[in-house]
Amino acid sequence: ESISSVSSSEKKFIGFLVKYVCTSKPKDLFTNLDKISKHMLDKMDPKCDENLYRKQYGNLKECVLAGAGIMSVFKLDGTSFRMRKRPVMDECHEAGIIPDDAWEEYLKAYDIFMTNYLSILKRTENNQCAKCDKRYHVTVTDCPKGDSHEPMYDFDKDEDVLNCRIE
């Protein structure tokens, strides 16, 4: 099933999931399925669109696994429900499966996530390799994708870590 064939009810559910993760865990951009389930059961009307959508599939895990659009936006690892990497999220938004209001929440959360992540990299003398996409300590030079790691960030470039990407 292609991303473009996502139903309006699945798109709305994706919007709910994106907003939930972005507002509850912006530093991480992931949560546990149990937390979403608990929120849906405890805080939402049992007959709201999101709960009715979920109930079509039984439990939340079955619901997310059945949704091609949902699984385009999220990755499920056990019960850890994680947003995909930014380029994939961009593609999903461009394909129209992430509603604009949820996209705005994602962009805000993504900045928080990246600020946190990059601050940790900077503070711990780490970087991310442009070739292998792995995090590495600056003293480690061997890259599995070539001779040596190619840093993705120059933390001396700017005080704001979001402006330190090497273009």
N, CA, C and O of each residue as an XYZ file, in Angstrom:
668
protein
N       0.856     -1.187      0.000
C       0.000      0.000      0.000
C       0.893      1.238      0.000
O       1.823      1.343      0.800
N       0.608      2.155     -0.886
C       1.453      3.344     -0.980
C       1.027      4.387      0.047
O      -0.103      4.388      0.535
N       1.952      5.255      0.350
C       1.694      6.306      1.329
C       0.543      7.197      0.872
O      -0.245      7.661      1.696
N       0.443      7.433     -0.411
C      -0.575      8.351     -0.916
C      -1.998      7.813     -0.736
O      -2.963      8.567     -0.861
N      -2.131      6.520     -0.444
C      -3.471      5.957     -0.308
C      -3.953      5.921      1.149
O      -4.889      5.191      1.473
N      -3.328      6.690      2.006
C      -3.726      6.738      3.410
C      -5.120      7.357      3.518
O      -5.400      8.404      2.934
N      -5.977      6.691      4.269
C      -7.343      7.200      4.437
C      -7.341      8.456      5.305
O      -6.384      8.721      6.033
N      -8.412      9.213      5.216
C      -8.501     10.430      6.028
C      -8.534     10.088      7.518
O      -8.018     10.848      8.337
N      -9.135      8.952      7.873
C      -9.162      8.573      9.293
C      -7.772      8.159      9.779
O      -7.407      8.442     10.920
N      -6.996      7.492      8.920
C      -5.627      7.154      9.320
C      -4.780      8.418      9.418
O      -3.963      8.552     10.329
N      -4.970      9.337      8.491
C      -4.226     10.597      8.528
C      -4.527     11.353      9.824
O      -3.625     11.904     10.454
N      -5.787     11.372     10.206
C      -6.166     12.043     11.453
C      -5.522     11.340     12.647
O      -5.065     11.995     13.585
N      -5.487     10.018     12.612
C      -4.873      9.252     13.700
C      -3.367      9.509     13.747
O      -2.788      9.626     14.827
N      -2.738      9.594     12.582
C      -1.309      9.930     12.515
C      -1.081     11.299     13.148
O      -0.129     11.493     13.904
N      -1.956     12.236     12.834
C      -1.848     13.570     13.425
C      -1.909     13.516     14.940
O      -1.127     14.174     15.626
N      -2.840     12.732     15.456
C      -2.949     12.563     16.909
C      -1.658     11.980     17.483
O      -1.139     12.480     18.480
N      -1.143     10.925     16.854
C       0.070     10.270     17.357
C       1.271     11.217     17.328
O       2.038     11.284     18.289
N       1.428     11.937     16.238
C       2.548     12.880     16.115
C       2.447     13.941     17.207
O       3.429     14.231     17.890
N       1.267     14.513     17.367
C       1.096     15.558     18.386
C       1.321     15.000     19.790
O       1.924     15.665     20.633
N       0.842     13.791     20.044
C       1.030     13.189     21.370
C       2.523     13.024     21.671
O       2.994     13.437     22.730
N       3.251     12.429     20.752
C       4.681     12.188     20.981
C       5.434     13.516     21.104
O       6.293     13.671     21.972
N       5.110     14.457     20.242
C       5.832     15.736     20.233
C       5.567     16.580     21.470
O       6.441     17.331     21.904
N       4.393     16.470     22.033
C       4.101     17.277     23.216
C       4.469     16.557     24.508
O       4.715     17.204     25.526
N       4.509     15.236     24.480
C       4.833     14.513     25.716
C       6.322     14.192     25.837
O       6.836     14.099     26.951
N       7.021     14.022     24.722
C       8.440     13.643     24.759
C       9.256     14.394     23.700
O       9.921     13.756     22.884
N       9.220     15.736     23.692
C       9.919     16.454     22.619
C      11.435     16.262     22.617
O      12.066     16.380     21.567
N      12.025     15.970     23.768
C      13.479     15.764     23.788
C      13.872     14.417     23.205
O      15.028     14.206     22.841
N      12.909     13.505     23.116
C      13.217     12.146     22.681
C      12.605     11.769     21.333
O      13.190     10.990     20.580
N      11.438     12.316     21.031
C      10.667     11.969     19.834
C      10.323     10.478     19.776
O      10.260      9.882     18.701
N      10.106      9.900     20.939
C       9.576      8.541     21.014
C       8.817      8.401     22.323
O       8.971      9.207     23.241
N       8.008      7.376     22.386
C       7.298      7.056     23.615
C       7.027      5.563     23.618
O       7.423      4.843     22.701
N       6.360      5.118     24.639
C       5.990      3.717     24.753
C       4.526      3.579     24.346
O       3.696      4.415     24.701
N       4.217      2.538     23.612
C       2.825      2.323     23.196
C       1.880      2.279     24.390
O       0.743      2.743     24.305
N       2.349      1.722     25.499
C       1.500      1.640     26.694
C       1.079      3.026     27.180
O      -0.042      3.206     27.658
N       1.972      3.996     27.059
C       1.641      5.358     27.497
C       0.577      5.977     26.601
O      -0.317      6.676     27.079
N       0.675      5.718     25.306
C      -0.352      6.233     24.390
C      -1.686      5.556     24.695
O      -2.724      6.216     24.759
N      -1.656      4.241     24.882
C      -2.889      3.498     25.200
C      -3.531      4.029     26.469
O      -4.738      4.266     26.514
N      -2.716      4.214     27.498
C      -3.230      4.713     28.776
C      -3.848      6.098     28.587
O      -4.921      6.381     29.119
N      -3.174      6.950     27.837
C      -3.698      8.290     27.568
C      -5.051      8.197     26.846
O      -6.001      8.900     27.190
N      -5.117      7.329     25.853
C      -6.352      7.196     25.080
C      -7.496      6.673     25.948
O      -8.638      7.112     25.812
N      -7.187      5.744     26.830
C      -8.221      5.160     27.691
C      -8.624      6.094     28.829
O      -9.804      6.202     29.160
N      -7.645      6.765     29.424
C      -7.911      7.578     30.615
C      -8.318      9.017     30.315
O      -9.088      9.613     31.068
N      -7.813      9.574     29.234
C      -7.980     11.013     29.004
C      -8.865     11.367     27.811
O      -9.219     12.532     27.626
N      -9.222     10.377     27.008
C      -9.987     10.679     25.801
C     -11.352      9.999     25.842
O     -11.520      8.943     26.454
N     -12.295     10.609     25.196
C     -13.643     10.046     25.106
C     -13.567      8.696     24.383
O     -12.948      8.599     23.323
N     -14.187      7.663     24.944
C     -14.134      6.342     24.295
C     -14.702      6.341     22.872
O     -14.362      5.478     22.062
N     -15.559      7.304     22.581
C     -16.175      7.353     21.255
C     -15.577      8.443     20.354
O     -16.138      8.763     19.306
N     -14.433      9.010     20.768
C     -13.790     10.009     19.905
C     -13.232      9.296     18.666
O     -13.041      8.080     18.669
N     -12.979     10.060     17.633
C     -12.516      9.477     16.366
C     -11.262      8.622     16.536
O     -11.141      7.558     15.929
N     -10.337      9.091     17.359
C      -9.075      8.368     17.541
C      -9.309      7.005     18.193
O      -8.744      6.001     17.759
N     -10.139      6.973     19.230
C     -10.430      5.692     19.885
C     -11.243      4.771     18.982
O     -11.017      3.561     18.962
N     -12.170      5.329     18.247
C     -12.955      4.497     17.323
C     -12.055      3.919     16.228
O     -12.226      2.772     15.817
N     -11.105      4.715     15.765
C     -10.162      4.222     14.754
C      -9.338      3.069     15.335
O      -9.201      2.018     14.708
N      -8.798      3.271     16.523
C      -7.973      2.243     17.177
C      -8.770      0.964     17.402
O      -8.263     -0.135     17.180
N     -10.004      1.106     17.837
C     -10.828     -0.060     18.183
C     -11.130     -0.954     16.980
O     -11.453     -2.130     17.149
N     -11.028     -0.410     15.784
C     -11.233     -1.242     14.587
C     -10.237     -2.395     14.529
O     -10.514     -3.443     13.945
N      -9.083     -2.187     15.140
C      -7.991     -3.155     15.049
C      -7.781     -3.934     16.338
O      -6.920     -4.811     16.395
N      -8.547     -3.629     17.361
C      -8.337     -4.280     18.651
C      -7.468     -3.392     19.514
O      -7.923     -2.363     20.014
N      -6.225     -3.784     19.688
C      -5.353     -2.967     20.539
C      -4.519     -1.993     19.699
O      -4.501     -2.060     18.470
N      -3.842     -1.103     20.390
C      -3.079     -0.054     19.716
C      -1.942     -0.623     18.874
O      -1.671     -0.128     17.780
N      -1.283     -1.650     19.375
C      -0.169     -2.228     18.619
C      -0.650     -2.765     17.272
O      -0.021     -2.516     16.243
N      -1.747     -3.488     17.275
C      -2.296     -4.015     16.017
C      -2.702     -2.868     15.093
O      -2.537     -2.945     13.876
N      -3.227     -1.821     15.684
C      -3.656     -0.654     14.914
C      -2.474     -0.014     14.194
O      -2.540      0.248     12.993
N      -1.397      0.235     14.929
C      -0.261      0.915     14.291
C       0.428      0.013     13.274
O       0.901      0.490     12.242
N       0.488     -1.274     13.553
C       1.121     -2.191     12.605
C       0.310     -2.333     11.319
O       0.871     -2.586     10.252
N      -0.995     -2.172     11.419
C      -1.859     -2.300     10.242
C      -1.830     -1.046      9.365
O      -2.211     -1.097      8.196
N      -1.385      0.059      9.920
C      -1.414      1.321      9.180
C      -0.149      1.570      8.390
O       0.905      1.836      8.968
N      -0.244      1.486      7.073
C       0.933      1.734      6.225
C       1.448      3.156      6.433
O       2.656      3.387      6.489
N       0.535      4.090      6.545
C       0.935      5.477      6.776
C       1.562      5.660      8.144
O       2.571      6.349      8.293
N       0.951      5.032      9.142
C       1.482      5.129     10.507
C       2.909      4.589     10.544
O       3.799      5.203     11.132
N       3.117      3.445      9.916
C       4.442      2.831      9.941
C       5.432      3.554      9.022
O       6.635      3.304      9.094
N       4.943      4.438      8.170
C       5.840      5.295      7.392
C       6.408      6.402      8.269
O       7.542      6.842      8.077
N       5.610      6.846      9.232
C       5.983      7.952     10.111
C       6.717      7.456     11.357
O       7.618      8.124     11.865
N       6.328      6.292     11.837
C       6.866      5.745     13.085
C       7.534      4.398     12.863
O       7.273      3.694     11.887
N       8.404      4.070     13.805
C       9.048      2.763     13.831
C       8.712      2.150     15.183
O       8.826      2.806     16.218
N       8.302      0.903     15.163
C       7.962      0.203     16.396
C       9.062     -0.799     16.705
O       9.357     -1.689     15.908
N       9.661     -0.637     17.876
C      10.713     -1.548     18.322
C      10.267     -2.094     19.669
O      10.457     -1.451     20.701
N       9.679     -3.273     19.657
C       9.061     -3.800     20.875
C       7.837     -2.957     21.167
O       6.873     -2.957     20.402
N       7.882     -2.234     22.284
C       6.793     -1.296     22.580
C       7.263      0.154     22.467
O       6.506      1.079     22.760
N       8.501      0.349     22.046
C       9.022      1.700     21.835
C       8.529      2.212     20.481
O       8.758      1.594     19.441
N       7.863      3.331     20.524
C       7.224      3.914     19.352
C       7.997      5.181     19.002
O       7.861      6.202     19.676
N       8.803      5.111     17.954
C       9.776      6.155     17.638
C       9.480      6.793     16.283
O       9.133      6.112     15.318
N       9.626      8.110     16.237
C       9.483      8.795     14.957
C      10.679      8.477     14.075
O      11.795      8.284     14.557
N      10.430      8.428     12.803
C      11.507      8.147     11.854
C      12.404      9.375     11.709
O      12.083     10.456     12.201
N      13.522      9.192     11.032
C      14.489     10.285     10.863
C      13.886     11.416     10.036
O      12.932     11.222      9.282
N      14.460     12.583     10.197
C      13.918     13.803      9.604
C      13.669     13.706      8.094
O      12.603     14.130      7.647
N      14.587     13.174      7.288
C      14.286     13.110      5.846
C      13.022     12.295      5.540
O      12.268     12.637      4.629
N      12.797     11.238      6.288
C      11.595     10.414      6.094
C      10.357     11.201      6.529
O       9.315     11.153      5.876
N      10.488     11.920      7.635
C       9.364     12.736      8.105
C       9.022     13.812      7.070
O       7.848     14.085      6.815
N      10.045     14.414      6.481
C       9.811     15.409      5.426
C       9.033     14.784      4.265
O       8.078     15.374      3.760
N       9.449     13.589      3.850
C       8.762     12.889      2.751
C       7.307     12.598      3.111
O       6.407     12.767      2.289
N       7.092     12.164      4.340
C       5.725     11.853      4.781
C       4.852     13.101      4.784
O       3.685     13.051      4.395
N       5.416     14.213      5.222
C       4.636     15.455      5.216
C       4.357     15.894      3.786
O       3.239     16.291      3.457
N       5.374     15.822      2.940
C       5.192     16.206      1.536
C       4.167     15.314      0.844
O       3.450     15.763     -0.050
N       4.098     14.046      1.259
C       3.121     13.112      0.684
C       1.717     13.359      1.232
O       0.744     12.774      0.756
N       1.623     14.228      2.232
C       0.311     14.593      2.761
C      -0.239     13.671      3.827
O      -1.434     13.715      4.118
N       0.604     12.834      4.418
C       0.055     11.928      5.433
C       0.197     12.465      6.858
O      -0.406     11.928      7.788
N       0.989     13.519      7.030
C       1.064     14.177      8.342
C       0.309     15.498      8.214
O       0.710     16.369      7.443
N      -0.777     15.650      8.963
C      -1.543     16.902      8.880
C      -0.683     18.112      9.271
O       0.250     17.989     10.065
N      -1.004     19.257      8.714
C      -0.200     20.461      8.936
C      -0.092     20.856     10.408
O       0.975     21.279     10.853
N      -1.178     20.726     11.171
C      -1.105     21.105     12.586
C      -0.150     20.180     13.347
O       0.571     20.626     14.239
N      -0.149     18.911     12.997
C       0.782     17.964     13.623
C       2.209     18.244     13.155
O       3.159     18.096     13.924
N       2.356     18.646     11.902
C       3.684     18.968     11.362
C       4.296     20.149     12.116
O       5.490     20.149     12.417
N       3.485     21.140     12.414
C       3.976     22.299     13.172
C       4.477     21.866     14.550
O       5.517     22.334     15.012
N       3.739     20.979     15.197
C       4.176     20.452     16.502
C       5.479     19.664     16.349
O       6.379     19.760     17.183
N       5.559     18.894     15.282
C       6.776     18.118     15.028
C       7.983     19.040     14.851
O       9.044     18.787     15.422
N       7.827     20.093     14.073
C       8.954     21.003     13.829
C       9.448     21.636     15.129
O      10.653     21.778     15.333
N       8.525     22.011     16.000
C       8.920     22.576     17.302
C       9.657     21.526     18.131
O      10.708     21.800     18.710
N       9.094     20.328     18.178
C       9.709     19.253     18.962
C      11.057     18.850     18.369
O      11.994     18.534     19.102
N      11.150     18.863     17.053
C      12.403     18.485     16.400
C      13.527     19.448     16.788
O      14.657     19.022     17.023
N      13.221     20.732     16.854
C      14.233     21.705     17.283
C      14.673     21.433     18.724
O      15.859     21.519     19.040
N      13.727     21.108     19.585
C      14.058     20.775     20.980
C      14.927     19.515     21.010
O      15.945     19.464     21.700
N      14.510     18.511     20.258
C      15.250     17.252     20.180
C      16.680     17.485     19.692
O      17.637     17.008     20.302
N      16.816     18.218     18.592
C      18.143     18.442     18.014
C      19.012     19.310     18.920
O      20.213     19.069     19.038
N      18.426     20.303     19.553
C      19.196     21.135     20.487
C      19.732     20.272     21.621
O      20.898     20.392     21.999
N      18.898     19.417     22.156
C      19.309     18.513     23.230
C      20.398     17.551     22.736
O      21.439     17.400     23.375
N      20.150     16.917     21.613
C      21.085     15.940     21.051
C      22.440     16.575     20.737
O      23.487     16.049     21.114
N      22.406     17.700     20.049
C      23.657     18.348     19.651
C      24.406     18.925     20.851
O      25.637     18.946     20.864
N      23.680     19.384     21.842
C      24.330     19.881     23.061
C      25.073     18.753     23.767
O      26.166     18.951     24.299
N      24.474     17.583     23.764
C      25.138     16.410     24.353
C      26.384     16.055     23.542
O      27.445     15.792     24.108
N      26.253     16.049     22.220
C      27.418     15.762     21.375
C      28.551     16.737     21.676
O      29.696     16.333     21.881
N      28.222     18.002     21.700
C      29.233     19.040     21.927
C      29.882     18.870     23.302
O      31.107     18.880     23.422
N      29.066     18.716     24.320
C      29.558     18.611     25.698
C      30.437     17.380     25.909
O      31.372     17.417     26.709
N      30.149     16.300     25.204
C      30.885     15.046     25.396
C      31.968     14.823     24.339
O      32.527     13.732     24.230
N      32.256     15.870     23.563
C      33.266     15.804     22.499
C      32.972     14.685     21.503
O      33.854     13.924     21.105
N      31.717     14.615     21.124
C      31.279     13.668     20.107
C      30.847     14.443     18.874
O      30.713     15.666     18.901
N      30.635     13.715     17.810
C      30.095     14.285     16.589
C      29.306     13.180     15.909
O      29.244     12.055     16.405
N      28.712     13.497     14.789
C      27.995     12.502     14.007
C      28.656     12.457     12.642
O      28.975     13.494     12.060
N      28.858     11.259     12.140
C      29.561     11.089     10.873
C      28.610     11.295      9.695
O      27.516     10.732      9.650
N      29.050     12.107      8.754
C      28.257     12.360      7.551
C      28.231     11.145      6.626
O      27.336     11.021      5.791
N      29.199     10.257      6.770
C      29.258      9.067      5.909
C      28.437      7.910      6.469
O      27.602      7.339      5.767
N      28.675      7.567      7.734
C      28.016      6.376      8.299
C      26.832      6.720      9.201
O      26.112      5.825      9.643
N      26.625      8.008      9.478
C      25.512      8.500     10.291
C      25.601      8.061     11.754
O      24.626      8.172     12.497
N      26.755      7.570     12.162
C      26.934      7.123     13.543
C      27.518      8.247     14.391
O      28.239      9.118     13.904
N      27.185      8.196     15.660
C      27.766      9.110     16.635
C      29.137      8.557     17.014
O      29.293      7.349     17.193
N      30.117      9.428     17.133
C      31.461      8.970     17.472
C      32.182     10.011     18.322
O      31.888     11.203     18.244
N      33.131      9.544     19.136
C      33.975     10.460     19.903
C      35.020     11.020     18.947
O      35.509     10.309     18.069
N      35.356     12.275     19.116
C      36.247     12.935     18.158
C      37.630     12.289     18.066
O      38.352     12.516     17.095
N      38.004     11.496     19.055
C      39.302     10.815     18.994
C      39.243      9.524     18.176
O      40.282      8.950     17.850
N      38.047      9.069     17.847
C      37.888      7.845     17.058
C      37.831      8.241     15.586
O      36.969      9.016     15.172
N      38.750      7.704     14.813
C      38.816      8.131     13.414
C      38.284      7.105     12.424
O      37.847      7.479     11.336
N      38.310      5.836     12.768
C      37.908      4.799     11.809
C      36.407      4.809     11.556
O      35.602      4.695     12.480
N      36.054      4.946     10.297
C      34.652      4.936      9.881
C      34.374      3.649      9.118
O      35.154      3.274      8.242
N      33.286      2.970      9.429
C      32.966      1.742      8.689
C      32.670      1.981      7.202
O      32.670      1.039      6.409
N      32.420      3.234      6.828
C      32.085      3.551      5.429
C      33.241      4.214      4.675
O      33.041      4.763      3.592
N      34.418      4.166      5.231
C      35.542      4.805      4.547
C      36.714      4.975      5.480
O      36.750      4.390      6.563
N      37.661      5.764      5.065
C      38.897      5.941      5.826
C      38.645      6.470      7.237
O      38.969      5.815      8.227
N      38.070      7.650      7.308
C      37.841      8.249      8.624
C      36.476      8.918      8.666
O      35.873      9.228      7.639
N      36.012      9.127      9.893
C      34.721      9.789     10.072
C      34.769     11.200      9.487
O      35.791     11.884      9.542
N      33.657     11.602      8.936
C      33.512     12.951      8.404
C      32.514     13.679      9.301
O      31.327     13.354      9.289
N      32.975     14.655     10.077
C      32.065     15.312     11.023
C      30.907     16.024     10.324
O      31.072     16.652      9.278
N      29.742     15.904     10.936
C      28.553     16.550     10.404
C      28.373     17.950     11.008
O      27.671     18.794     10.450
N      29.024     18.180     12.166
C      28.843     19.442     12.880
C      30.186     20.052     13.256
O      31.137     19.345     13.591
N      30.241     21.378     13.193
C      31.400     22.138     13.662
C      30.898     23.004     14.813
O      30.313     24.066     14.600
N      31.136     22.535     16.027
C      30.581     23.208     17.194
C      31.295     24.511     17.546
O      30.858     25.236     18.439
N      32.388     24.808     16.853
C      33.061     26.098     17.043
C      32.433     27.176     16.158
O      32.725     28.362     16.313
N      31.587     26.765     15.248
C      30.983     27.653     14.256
C      30.024     28.670     14.879
O      29.972     29.821     14.446
N      29.264     28.245     15.899
C      28.221     29.099     16.465
C      27.886     28.618     17.871
O      28.011     27.431     18.172
N      27.463     29.533     18.725
C      27.016     29.155     20.073
C      25.741     28.314     20.017
O      25.550     27.402     20.821
N      24.874     28.635     19.060
C      23.628     27.889     18.883
C      23.947     26.613     18.104
O      24.284     26.663     16.921
N      23.837     25.479     18.777
C      24.213     24.208     18.145
C      23.396     23.908     16.887
O      23.847     23.158     16.021
N      22.209     24.482     16.783
C      21.393     24.250     15.586
C      22.001     24.889     14.337
O      21.629     24.547     13.215
N      22.929     25.808     14.536
C      23.581     26.483     13.405
C      24.954     25.897     13.086
O      25.715     26.495     12.325
N      25.276     24.755     13.647
C      26.627     24.202     13.515
C      26.778     23.120     12.456
O      27.860     22.554     12.304
N      25.730     22.831     11.736
C      25.831     21.792     10.708
C      26.789     22.242      9.610
O      26.755     23.391      9.169
N      27.632     21.332      9.182
C      28.566     21.602      8.092
C      27.825     21.321      6.790
O      27.350     20.209      6.562
N      27.733     22.319      5.956
C      26.990     22.168      4.684
C      27.884     21.652      3.591
O      27.432     21.465      2.461
